[in-house]
């Protein structure tokens, strides 16, 4: 399980404060906001649970139902969090770090999973980050074998939705992600992709995000230094290693466009992936037309009623 001493929100924003324009970011303020959000989500789940034990999501597991309730509530009118409609760029810290989704209620795959992790940290839930290629999502992983009652399932943070009367969340399998992202089997087996990240490995991913900011702002020296730290935290990760060597070779130097032309731009890939996923999500039949995905109402106290639907990958 992740260390209870490591708050992913604090770790993420400490990295963000290394950017000059972000050096006065009030980490304590954001921590207090998410404290309140977690308390509200916990209260809503507790008020709903007595009425929900026969629901399909609850029958998967209590943990699965609780995490789904969190995802749907964050997407609903109580919080109103949505995936951003802006084009993604590493040069915008609000797209890379959790303060952006808290302030603007618009998130990315770099920020929304961190919010899930931060809420899980406050509720004692083992929610961890997972990465493959340029995408990050959240995973409930208590580290135990299923033979001993362990729970492990993915949460696609960029695709939860709710209008206050009904809501949906996605829980894809690892194989679904591998097919969707084109992740080679050997990369998964090496520990680079699809692993449940330790706090140290997650720190490496946050530093990788800051390195992208430095490149966009023409500071490859800072990017190289961050990527060296990121590699020390997460040496198995192929994307961090590739990014590091591209920077070291000058391929991603903003002032040398002729050397960047054929270099892979992570922000372009992640934006494309999330747009494709959103379009697929929007093409799904409404839950009322798909009885197999429709679950009974979940009363959630003062937050309003929610109809919780699990959308399987499709």
C-alpha positions, 0 to 999 in steps of 0.5 A: 500500500502507498505510504500514509505519510505521503500526501500526493497533493502536497508532493505534486504541488511541491514540484509545481512550486519549483516553477518561478511563476508558481513559487508562492502557490499556497499548498496548505490552501489546496490541501484544506479544500481537498480535505473538505471534498473528501469529507463530503464524498465520505459522508455521501457514500456512508449515507448511500451505503445502507440502500446500495448493498444490492446494486451491481457495483456494490456486488463487485465489491464495496471498494469498487462502489465507493470509488465509483461514487467518488468519481460520479460525485466529482463529475456532478453538480456538487463539484462540476469537474470535467475534462478540459476542452483546451489543447494540452501543452506542457507549458501550462502548469494548470494542466500539469499540476493538481491546483489547476483542476481544483481552481478551474474545475477542468482537468487533464490526465495529469491532474485528475488522477492526482485528485483521485489519489489525494481524496483516497489518501484522506479516506485511507483508500489505496488509490495509486497512479498508473502510467502508460505511454503519455497517459495517466489514470488511477487504480485502487490497489491494496497490494494484496492477492485476490486469493486473500481478499485483495482489491485491484481495479482501474479508474479512468479519471478523465471520463466520469460524468454526472448531471445530478440525476444520473452518472457514469464512470469507466473501469477499464482492464489493463488489457483494454488500456494496452490495446487502446494505448498500443503498449507492448507486452515487454514494456509492461513486463519490464515495470515501465508501464501499467504498474501501480506507482509507489510515491517515489515513482509518482514523484518521477512522473511529476518531475517529468511533467515539470521538465515538459514545462521547461522545454516549452519555455526554452530551458533545456538545462532545467529540463535535463536536471529534472529528468535526471531526478525523475530517472532516479525515482522511476528508472524503469520508465521508458518515456522518462528515459526517452525524454531525458536522452532527447533533451540531452541530445538537444532534440527538444531544444525549443531554440532548435526547431529543425532538430525538434521536427521529428521528435515525439511531442508527449503533449500531442499524444496525450491530447489525441488519446484523450480526445479519442476516448472522449469521442468514444464515450460520447457515442455510448448509448444513454444508460436508459437504453442499456438496461445492463448498465443501469443501476438503482438510485443512490441517495447521497444525503445533501448532495442529491440523488445519483443513478450510478452506471458503470460504463465498460470499455466499448 
